[in-house]
Structure formats: C-alpha cells, structure tokens
Amino acid sequence: MKRSIVAFVLANIRTGKEYDVIAEVKKLEAVKEAYITYGAWDAVIKVEVSSLGELDKVVTLIRSIEGVEYTTTLVGV
C-alpha cells in the first residue's frame, strides 16, 4: 500500500492579496485545506500527493500565484 505524502506549505503573501491567493490555491486538486494565518506566515496550505515529484509541481504552482512572495514546505513523516 502506497502512503500519501502530506505536506504543509507556509506562504508569505503580499499585503492585500491574501484572500485572492487562498481562493486560487483552493482550486488545486492536491490542496486539501488552506487558511489565512496571523504571525510570521500569512497562509498555511495542506497538500496531499503521491510522490515528491508531484509535491514539487504543486509547490511550484503555488509559488507562481500572483501575490505569493515566498514559501517554506514542511513534509510530514
């Protein structure tokens, strides 16, 4: 049985674009949850994929969304 890879993408978003970014992120099939947060990060995005290669593609898509300034990805084990 192949396990899913669960990752949390922490995103820093340009001020005023938070809701736009979250709306776009939620359109991605691999994104299971996405929240605007307060603190060092502006959003936490839960991603579930079947491989690290797929995770790379999803993170690249998230980073390409207008308003996303930078991300950090935490992979669950």
SEFIZA-3560 file (N, C-alpha, C; in Angstrom, 3 decimals):
REM SEFIZA-3560
<numar><xx>0.847</xx><yy>-1.189</yy><zz>0.000</zz><atom>N</atom></numar>
<numar><xx>0.000</xx><yy>0.000</yy><zz>0.000</zz><atom>CA</atom></numar>
<numar><xx>0.888</xx><yy>1.247</yy><zz>0.000</zz><atom>C</atom></numar>
<numar><xx>0.676</xx><yy>2.112</yy><zz>-0.954</zz><atom>N</atom></numar>
<numar><xx>1.467</xx><yy>3.343</yy><zz>-1.057</zz><atom>CA</atom></numar>
<numar><xx>0.823</xx><yy>4.433</yy><zz>-0.202</zz><atom>C</atom></numar>
<numar><xx>1.625</xx><yy>5.034</yy><zz>0.649</zz><atom>N</atom></numar>
<numar><xx>1.128</xx><yy>6.109</yy><zz>1.502</zz><atom>CA</atom></numar>
<numar><xx>1.166</xx><yy>7.438</yy><zz>0.777</zz><atom>C</atom></numar>
<numar><xx>0.227</xx><yy>8.278</yy><zz>1.145</zz><atom>N</atom></numar>
<numar><xx>0.234</xx><yy>9.649</yy><zz>0.625</zz><atom>CA</atom></numar>
<numar><xx>1.336</xx><yy>10.437</yy><zz>1.311</zz><atom>C</atom></numar>
<numar><xx>1.824</xx><yy>11.434</yy><zz>0.608</zz><atom>N</atom></numar>
<numar><xx>2.744</xx><yy>12.389</yy><zz>1.206</zz><atom>CA</atom></numar>
<numar><xx>1.911</xx><yy>13.595</yy><zz>1.614</zz><atom>C</atom></numar>
<numar><xx>1.996</xx><yy>13.950</yy><zz>2.882</zz><atom>N</atom></numar>
<numar><xx>1.281</xx><yy>15.112</yy><zz>3.398</zz><atom>CA</atom></numar>
<numar><xx>2.313</xx><yy>16.187</yy><zz>3.688</zz><atom>C</atom></numar>
<numar><xx>2.058</xx><yy>17.372</yy><zz>3.158</zz><atom>N</atom></numar>
<numar><xx>2.981</xx><yy>18.485</yy><zz>3.378</zz><atom>CA</atom></numar>
<numar><xx>2.184</xx><yy>19.732</yy><zz>3.730</zz><atom>C</atom></numar>
<numar><xx>2.835</xx><yy>20.624</yy><zz>4.443</zz><atom>N</atom></numar>
<numar><xx>2.247</xx><yy>21.916</yy><zz>4.781</zz><atom>CA</atom></numar>
<numar><xx>3.112</xx><yy>22.995</yy><zz>4.152</zz><atom>C</atom></numar>
<numar><xx>2.507</xx><yy>23.795</yy><zz>3.310</zz><atom>N</atom></numar>
<numar><xx>3.215</xx><yy>24.883</yy><zz>2.657</zz><atom>CA</atom></numar>
<numar><xx>2.887</xx><yy>26.159</yy><zz>3.427</zz><atom>C</atom></numar>
<numar><xx>3.906</xx><yy>26.805</yy><zz>3.949</zz><atom>N</atom></numar>
<numar><xx>3.757</xx><yy>28.073</yy><zz>4.655</zz><atom>CA</atom></numar>
<numar><xx>4.086</xx><yy>29.166</yy><zz>3.651</zz><atom>C</atom></numar>
<numar><xx>3.181</xx><yy>30.115</yy><zz>3.487</zz><atom>N</atom></numar>
<numar><xx>3.366</xx><yy>31.132</yy><zz>2.448</zz><atom>CA</atom></numar>
<numar><xx>3.365</xx><yy>32.539</yy><zz>3.016</zz><atom>C</atom></numar>
<numar><xx>4.266</xx><yy>33.356</yy><zz>2.491</zz><atom>N</atom></numar>
<numar><xx>4.255</xx><yy>34.778</yy><zz>2.763</zz><atom>CA</atom></numar>
<numar><xx>3.624</xx><yy>35.432</yy><zz>1.541</zz><atom>C</atom></numar>
<numar><xx>2.599</xx><yy>36.262</yy><zz>1.781</zz><atom>N</atom></numar>
<numar><xx>1.788</xx><yy>36.823</yy><zz>0.700</zz><atom>CA</atom></numar>
<numar><xx>1.816</xx><yy>38.344</yy><zz>0.787</zz><atom>C</atom></numar>
<numar><xx>1.874</xx><yy>38.977</yy><zz>-0.384</zz><atom>N</atom></numar>
<numar><xx>1.845</xx><yy>40.436</yy><zz>-0.440</zz><atom>CA</atom></numar>
<numar><xx>0.579</xx><yy>40.949</yy><zz>0.252</zz><atom>C</atom></numar>
<numar><xx>0.716</xx><yy>41.986</yy><zz>1.046</zz><atom>N</atom></numar>
<numar><xx>-0.400</xx><yy>42.581</yy><zz>1.788</zz><atom>CA</atom></numar>
<numar><xx>-1.556</xx><yy>42.918</yy><zz>0.851</zz><atom>C</atom></numar>
<numar><xx>-2.742</xx><yy>42.495</yy><zz>1.253</zz><atom>N</atom></numar>
<numar><xx>-3.947</xx><yy>42.764</yy><zz>0.481</zz><atom>CA</atom></numar>
<numar><xx>-4.300</xx><yy>41.680</yy><zz>-0.522</zz><atom>C</atom></numar>
<numar><xx>-3.399</xx><yy>40.709</yy><zz>-0.734</zz><atom>N</atom></numar>
<numar><xx>-3.642</xx><yy>39.637</yy><zz>-1.714</zz><atom>CA</atom></numar>
<numar><xx>-3.983</xx><yy>38.304</yy><zz>-1.056</zz><atom>C</atom></numar>
<numar><xx>-4.092</xx><yy>38.289</yy><zz>0.277</zz><atom>N</atom></numar>
<numar><xx>-4.271</xx><yy>37.032</yy><zz>0.995</zz><atom>CA</atom></numar>
<numar><xx>-5.497</xx><yy>36.238</yy><zz>0.515</zz><atom>C</atom></numar>
<numar><xx>-6.641</xx><yy>36.902</yy><zz>0.434</zz><atom>N</atom></numar>
<numar><xx>-7.867</xx><yy>36.196</yy><zz>0.054</zz><atom>CA</atom></numar>
<numar><xx>-7.827</xx><yy>35.746</yy><zz>-1.402</zz><atom>C</atom></numar>
<numar><xx>-7.211</xx><yy>36.524</yy><zz>-2.265</zz><atom>N</atom></numar>
<numar><xx>-7.068</xx><yy>36.142</yy><zz>-3.679</zz><atom>CA</atom></numar>
<numar><xx>-6.189</xx><yy>34.894</yy><zz>-3.802</zz><atom>C</atom></numar>
<numar><xx>-5.085</xx><yy>34.883</yy><zz>-3.083</zz><atom>N</atom></numar>
<numar><xx>-4.174</xx><yy>33.739</yy><zz>-3.139</zz><atom>CA</atom></numar>
<numar><xx>-4.859</xx><yy>32.486</yy><zz>-2.613</zz><atom>C</atom></numar>
<numar><xx>-5.537</xx><yy>32.587</yy><zz>-1.485</zz><atom>N</atom></numar>
<numar><xx>-6.215</xx><yy>31.424</yy><zz>-0.912</zz><atom>CA</atom></numar>
<numar><xx>-7.273</xx><yy>30.895</yy><zz>-1.879</zz><atom>C</atom></numar>
<numar><xx>-8.003</xx><yy>31.768</yy><zz>-2.523</zz><atom>N</atom></numar>
<numar><xx>-9.017</xx><yy>31.337</yy><zz>-3.492</zz><atom>CA</atom></numar>
<numar><xx>-8.371</xx><yy>30.560</yy><zz>-4.635</zz><atom>C</atom></numar>
<numar><xx>-7.219</xx><yy>31.008</yy><zz>-5.120</zz><atom>N</atom></numar>
<numar><xx>-6.530</xx><yy>30.322</yy><zz>-6.211</zz><atom>CA</atom></numar>
<numar><xx>-5.945</xx><yy>28.991</yy><zz>-5.742</zz><atom>C</atom></numar>
<numar><xx>-5.360</xx><yy>28.994</yy><zz>-4.558</zz><atom>N</atom></numar>
<numar><xx>-4.748</xx><yy>27.782</yy><zz>-4.007</zz><atom>CA</atom></numar>
<numar><xx>-5.794</xx><yy>26.675</yy><zz>-3.854</zz><atom>C</atom></numar>
<numar><xx>-6.973</xx><yy>27.029</yy><zz>-3.396</zz><atom>N</atom></numar>
<numar><xx>-8.027</xx><yy>26.032</yy><zz>-3.162</zz><atom>CA</atom></numar>
<numar><xx>-8.515</xx><yy>25.380</yy><zz>-4.452</zz><atom>C</atom></numar>
<numar><xx>-8.198</xx><yy>25.936</yy><zz>-5.599</zz><atom>N</atom></numar>
<numar><xx>-8.569</xx><yy>25.342</yy><zz>-6.887</zz><atom>CA</atom></numar>
<numar><xx>-7.672</xx><yy>24.157</yy><zz>-7.255</zz><atom>C</atom></numar>
<numar><xx>-6.517</xx><yy>24.036</yy><zz>-6.603</zz><atom>N</atom></numar>
<numar><xx>-5.581</xx><yy>22.959</yy><zz>-6.905</zz><atom>CA</atom></numar>
<numar><xx>-6.057</xx><yy>21.657</yy><zz>-6.261</zz><atom>C</atom></numar>
<numar><xx>-6.113</xx><yy>20.598</yy><zz>-7.059</zz><atom>N</atom></numar>
<numar><xx>-6.645</xx><yy>19.310</yy><zz>-6.594</zz><atom>CA</atom></numar>
<numar><xx>-5.903</xx><yy>18.764</yy><zz>-5.379</zz><atom>C</atom></numar>
<numar><xx>-4.600</xx><yy>18.946</yy><zz>-5.331</zz><atom>N</atom></numar>
<numar><xx>-3.786</xx><yy>18.397</yy><zz>-4.244</zz><atom>CA</atom></numar>
<numar><xx>-3.959</xx><yy>19.155</yy><zz>-2.929</zz><atom>C</atom></numar>
<numar><xx>-4.523</xx><yy>20.351</yy><zz>-2.988</zz><atom>N</atom></numar>
<numar><xx>-4.704</xx><yy>21.157</yy><zz>-1.775</zz><atom>CA</atom></numar>
<numar><xx>-5.957</xx><yy>20.680</yy><zz>-1.052</zz><atom>C</atom></numar>
<numar><xx>-5.767</xx><yy>20.227</yy><zz>0.176</zz><atom>N</atom></numar>
<numar><xx>-6.879</xx><yy>19.709</yy><zz>0.977</zz><atom>CA</atom></numar>
<numar><xx>-7.458</xx><yy>20.753</yy><zz>1.916</zz><atom>C</atom></numar>
<numar><xx>-6.614</xx><yy>21.679</yy><zz>2.394</zz><atom>N</atom></numar>
<numar><xx>-7.055</xx><yy>22.757</yy><zz>3.282</zz><atom>CA</atom></numar>
<numar><xx>-6.128</xx><yy>23.944</yy><zz>3.060</zz><atom>C</atom></numar>
<numar><xx>-6.660</xx><yy>25.144</yy><zz>3.270</zz><atom>N</atom></numar>
<numar><xx>-5.836</xx><yy>26.353</yy><zz>3.171</zz><atom>CA</atom></numar>
<numar><xx>-6.427</xx><yy>27.419</yy><zz>4.082</zz><atom>C</atom></numar>
<numar><xx>-5.567</xx><yy>28.037</yy><zz>4.870</zz><atom>N</atom></numar>
<numar><xx>-6.009</xx><yy>29.022</yy><zz>5.852</zz><atom>CA</atom></numar>
<numar><xx>-5.141</xx><yy>30.265</yy><zz>5.820</zz><atom>C</atom></numar>
<numar><xx>-5.761</xx><yy>31.409</yy><zz>5.978</zz><atom>N</atom></numar>
<numar><xx>-5.026</xx><yy>32.648</yy><zz>6.236</zz><atom>CA</atom></numar>
<numar><xx>-4.672</xx><yy>32.620</yy><zz>7.718</zz><atom>C</atom></numar>
<numar><xx>-3.432</xx><yy>32.990</yy><zz>8.019</zz><atom>N</atom></numar>
<numar><xx>-2.984</xx><yy>32.972</yy><zz>9.410</zz><atom>CA</atom></numar>
<numar><xx>-2.347</xx><yy>34.306</yy><zz>9.780</zz><atom>C</atom></numar>
<numar><xx>-2.222</xx><yy>34.535</yy><zz>11.063</zz><atom>N</atom></numar>
<numar><xx>-1.550</xx><yy>35.716</yy><zz>11.577</zz><atom>CA</atom></numar>
<numar><xx>-0.230</xx><yy>35.292</yy><zz>12.173</zz><atom>C</atom></numar>
<numar><xx>0.789</xx><yy>36.083</yy><zz>11.995</zz><atom>N</atom></numar>
<numar><xx>2.102</xx><yy>35.746</yy><zz>12.531</zz><atom>CA</atom></numar>
<numar><xx>3.155</xx><yy>35.844</yy><zz>11.442</zz><atom>C</atom></numar>
<numar><xx>4.194</xx><yy>35.022</yy><zz>11.552</zz><atom>N</atom></numar>
<numar><xx>5.307</xx><yy>35.069</yy><zz>10.607</zz><atom>CA</atom></numar>
<numar><xx>4.888</xx><yy>34.646</yy><zz>9.203</zz><atom>C</atom></numar>
<numar><xx>3.870</xx><yy>33.813</yy><zz>9.086</zz><atom>N</atom></numar>
<numar><xx>3.378</xx><yy>33.321</yy><zz>7.797</zz><atom>CA</atom></numar>
<numar><xx>1.961</xx><yy>33.813</yy><zz>7.577</zz><atom>C</atom></numar>
<numar><xx>1.615</xx><yy>34.084</yy><zz>6.338</zz><atom>N</atom></numar>
<numar><xx>0.292</xx><yy>34.603</yy><zz>6.006</zz><atom>CA</atom></numar>
<numar><xx>-0.709</xx><yy>33.510</yy><zz>5.666</zz><atom>C</atom></numar>
<numar><xx>-0.213</xx><yy>32.318</yy><zz>5.322</zz><atom>N</atom></numar>
<numar><xx>-1.106</xx><yy>31.217</yy><zz>4.978</zz><atom>CA</atom></numar>
<numar><xx>-0.450</xx><yy>29.885</yy><zz>5.278</zz><atom>C</atom></numar>
<numar><xx>-1.298</xx><yy>28.914</yy><zz>5.650</zz><atom>N</atom></numar>
<numar><xx>-0.879</xx><yy>27.526</yy><zz>5.809</zz><atom>CA</atom></numar>
<numar><xx>-1.736</xx><yy>26.711</yy><zz>4.853</zz><atom>C</atom></numar>
<numar><xx>-1.068</xx><yy>25.917</yy><zz>4.012</zz><atom>N</atom></numar>
<numar><xx>-1.739</xx><yy>25.161</yy><zz>2.962</zz><atom>CA</atom></numar>
<numar><xx>-1.384</xx><yy>23.687</yy><zz>3.129</zz><atom>C</atom></numar>
<numar><xx>-2.401</xx><yy>22.851</yy><zz>3.333</zz><atom>N</atom></numar>
<numar><xx>-2.180</xx><yy>21.413</yy><zz>3.466</zz><atom>CA</atom></numar>
<numar><xx>-2.295</xx><yy>20.770</yy><zz>2.091</zz><atom>C</atom></numar>
<numar><xx>-1.260</xx><yy>20.011</yy><zz>1.727</zz><atom>N</atom></numar>
<numar><xx>-1.189</xx><yy>19.374</yy><zz>0.410</zz><atom>CA</atom></numar>
<numar><xx>-1.043</xx><yy>17.865</yy><zz>0.608</zz><atom>C</atom></numar>
<numar><xx>-1.771</xx><yy>17.079</yy><zz>-0.191</zz><atom>N</atom></numar>
<numar><xx>-1.616</xx><yy>15.626</yy><zz>-0.196</zz><atom>CA</atom></numar>
<numar><xx>-1.322</xx><yy>15.171</yy><zz>-1.609</zz><atom>C</atom></numar>
<numar><xx>-0.211</xx><yy>14.454</yy><zz>-1.772</zz><atom>N</atom></numar>
<numar><xx>0.214</xx><yy>13.974</yy><zz>-3.087</zz><atom>CA</atom></numar>
<numar><xx>0.743</xx><yy>12.542</yy><zz>-2.947</zz><atom>C</atom></numar>
<numar><xx>1.035</xx><yy>11.906</yy><zz>-4.074</zz><atom>N</atom></numar>
<numar><xx>1.515</xx><yy>10.525</yy><zz>-4.030</zz><atom>CA</atom></numar>
<numar><xx>3.026</xx><yy>10.399</yy><zz>-4.201</zz><atom>C</atom></numar>
<numar><xx>3.706</xx><yy>11.516</yy><zz>-4.545</zz><atom>N</atom></numar>
<numar><xx>5.162</xx><yy>11.442</yy><zz>-4.721</zz><atom>CA</atom></numar>
<numar><xx>5.799</xx><yy>12.803</yy><zz>-4.460</zz><atom>C</atom></numar>
<numar><xx>7.105</xx><yy>12.790</yy><zz>-4.226</zz><atom>N</atom></numar>
<numar><xx>7.824</xx><yy>14.048</yy><zz>-4.028</zz><atom>CA</atom></numar>
<numar><xx>7.860</xx><yy>14.849</yy><zz>-5.323</zz><atom>C</atom></numar>
<numar><xx>7.891</xx><yy>14.180</yy><zz>-6.449</zz><atom>N</atom></numar>
<numar><xx>7.853</xx><yy>14.873</yy><zz>-7.734</zz><atom>CA</atom></numar>
<numar><xx>6.555</xx><yy>15.643</yy><zz>-7.905</zz><atom>C</atom></numar>
<numar><xx>5.451</xx><yy>15.027</yy><zz>-7.488</zz><atom>N</atom></numar>
<numar><xx>4.157</xx><yy>15.704</yy><zz>-7.558</zz><atom>CA</atom></numar>
<numar><xx>4.123</xx><yy>16.877</yy><zz>-6.585</zz><atom>C</atom></numar>
<numar><xx>4.707</xx><yy>16.697</yy><zz>-5.409</zz><atom>N</atom></numar>
<numar><xx>4.772</xx><yy>17.789</yy><zz>-4.432</zz><atom>CA</atom></numar>
<numar><xx>5.533</xx><yy>18.968</yy><zz>-5.026</zz><atom>C</atom></numar>
<numar><xx>6.633</xx><yy>18.689</yy><zz>-5.685</zz><atom>N</atom></numar>
<numar><xx>7.420</xx><yy>19.753</yy><zz>-6.321</zz><atom>CA</atom></numar>
<numar><xx>6.570</xx><yy>20.536</yy><zz>-7.315</zz><atom>C</atom></numar>
<numar><xx>5.779</xx><yy>19.841</yy><zz>-8.110</zz><atom>N</atom></numar>
<numar><xx>4.915</xx><yy>20.507</yy><zz>-9.092</zz><atom>CA</atom></numar>
<numar><xx>3.872</xx><yy>21.391</yy><zz>-8.411</zz><atom>C</atom></numar>
<numar><xx>3.270</xx><yy>20.887</yy><zz>-7.336</zz><atom>N</atom></numar>
<numar><xx>2.241</xx><yy>21.660</yy><zz>-6.632</zz><atom>CA</atom></numar>
<numar><xx>2.854</xx><yy>22.891</yy><zz>-5.976</zz><atom>C</atom></numar>
<numar><xx>4.001</xx><yy>22.739</yy><zz>-5.337</zz><atom>N</atom></numar>
<numar><xx>4.662</xx><yy>23.877</yy><zz>-4.690</zz><atom>CA</atom></numar>
<numar><xx>5.046</xx><yy>24.915</yy><zz>-5.742</zz><atom>C</atom></numar>
<numar><xx>5.513</xx><yy>24.462</yy><zz>-6.885</zz><atom>N</atom></numar>
<numar><xx>5.854</xx><yy>25.383</yy><zz>-7.972</zz><atom>CA</atom></numar>
<numar><xx>4.621</xx><yy>26.148</yy><zz>-8.438</zz><atom>C</atom></numar>
<numar><xx>3.483</xx><yy>25.465</yy><zz>-8.544</zz><atom>N</atom></numar>
<numar><xx>2.229</xx><yy>26.134</yy><zz>-8.913</zz><atom>CA</atom></numar>
<numar><xx>1.827</xx><yy>27.172</yy><zz>-7.868</zz><atom>C</atom></numar>
<numar><xx>1.939</xx><yy>26.806</yy><zz>-6.598</zz><atom>N</atom></numar>
<numar><xx>1.594</xx><yy>27.750</yy><zz>-5.520</zz><atom>CA</atom></numar>
<numar><xx>2.489</xx><yy>28.978</yy><zz>-5.600</zz><atom>C</atom></numar>
<numar><xx>3.774</xx><yy>28.773</yy><zz>-5.811</zz><atom>N</atom></numar>
<numar><xx>4.718</xx><yy>29.894</yy><zz>-5.882</zz><atom>CA</atom></numar>
<numar><xx>4.464</xx><yy>30.802</yy><zz>-7.075</zz><atom>C</atom></numar>
<numar><xx>3.825</xx><yy>30.262</yy><zz>-8.108</zz><atom>N</atom></numar>
<numar><xx>3.561</xx><yy>31.055</yy><zz>-9.313</zz><atom>CA</atom></numar>
<numar><xx>2.305</xx><yy>31.919</yy><zz>-9.204</zz><atom>C</atom></numar>
<numar><xx>1.518</xx><yy>31.732</yy><zz>-8.149</zz><atom>N</atom></numar>
<numar><xx>0.292</xx><yy>32.514</yy><zz>-7.967</zz><atom>CA</atom></numar>
<numar><xx>0.665</xx><yy>33.962</yy><zz>-7.636</zz><atom>C</atom></numar>
<numar><xx>0.035</xx><yy>34.880</yy><zz>-8.337</zz><atom>N</atom></numar>
<numar><xx>0.312</xx><yy>36.300</yy><zz>-8.104</zz><atom>CA</atom></numar>
<numar><xx>0.022</xx><yy>36.673</yy><zz>-6.647</zz><atom>C</atom></numar>
<numar><xx>0.990</xx><yy>37.282</yy><zz>-6.003</zz><atom>N</atom></numar>
<numar><xx>0.853</xx><yy>37.692</yy><zz>-4.607</zz><atom>CA</atom></numar>
<numar><xx>1.674</xx><yy>36.835</yy><zz>-3.662</zz><atom>C</atom></numar>
<numar><xx>2.042</xx><yy>35.618</yy><zz>-4.080</zz><atom>N</atom></numar>
<numar><xx>2.883</xx><yy>34.765</yy><zz>-3.233</zz><atom>CA</atom></numar>
<numar><xx>4.315</xx><yy>35.263</yy><zz>-3.360</zz><atom>C</atom></numar>
<numar><xx>4.901</xx><yy>35.640</yy><zz>-2.228</zz><atom>N</atom></numar>
<numar><xx>6.259</xx><yy>36.169</yy><zz>-2.240</zz><atom>CA</atom></numar>
<numar><xx>7.296</xx><yy>35.075</yy><zz>-2.021</zz><atom>C</atom></numar>
<numar><xx>7.072</xx><yy>34.198</yy><zz>-1.047</zz><atom>N</atom></numar>
<numar><xx>7.951</xx><yy>33.051</yy><zz>-0.844</zz><atom>CA</atom></numar>
<numar><xx>7.242</xx><yy>32.022</yy><zz>0.015</zz><atom>C</atom></numar>
<numar><xx>7.769</xx><yy>30.791</yy><zz>-0.018</zz><atom>N</atom></numar>
<numar><xx>7.157</xx><yy>29.704</yy><zz>0.723</zz><atom>CA</atom></numar>
<numar><xx>8.223</xx><yy>28.878</yy><zz>1.433</zz><atom>C</atom></numar>
<numar><xx>7.772</xx><yy>28.130</yy><zz>2.414</zz><atom>N</atom></numar>
<numar><xx>8.552</xx><yy>27.081</yy><zz>3.044</zz><atom>CA</atom></numar>
<numar><xx>7.651</xx><yy>25.858</yy><zz>3.105</zz><atom>C</atom></numar>
<numar><xx>8.205</xx><yy>24.694</yy><zz>2.776</zz><atom>N</atom></numar>
<numar><xx>7.401</xx><yy>23.485</yy><zz>2.758</zz><atom>CA</atom></numar>
<numar><xx>7.873</xx><yy>22.530</yy><zz>3.841</zz><atom>C</atom></numar>
<numar><xx>6.927</xx><yy>22.051</yy><zz>4.637</zz><atom>N</atom></numar>
<numar><xx>7.195</xx><yy>21.063</yy><zz>5.692</zz><atom>CA</atom></numar>
<numar><xx>6.573</xx><yy>19.753</yy><zz>5.242</zz><atom>C</atom></numar>
<numar><xx>7.382</xx><yy>18.697</yy><zz>5.155</zz><atom>N</atom></numar>
<numar><xx>6.888</xx><yy>17.399</yy><zz>4.730</zz><atom>CA</atom></numar>
<numar><xx>6.707</xx><yy>16.513</yy><zz>5.963</zz><atom>C</atom></numar>
<numar><xx>5.491</xx><yy>15.979</yy><zz>6.121</zz><atom>N</atom></numar>
<numar><xx>5.202</xx><yy>15.116</yy><zz>7.253</zz><atom>CA</atom></numar>
<numar><xx>5.823</xx><yy>13.730</yy><zz>7.068</zz><atom>C</atom></numar>
<numar><xx>6.220</xx><yy>13.102</yy><zz>8.166</zz><atom>N</atom></numar>
<numar><xx>6.766</xx><yy>11.744</yy><zz>8.115</zz><atom>CA</atom></numar>
<numar><xx>5.998</xx><yy>10.828</yy><zz>9.045</zz><atom>C</atom></numar>
//
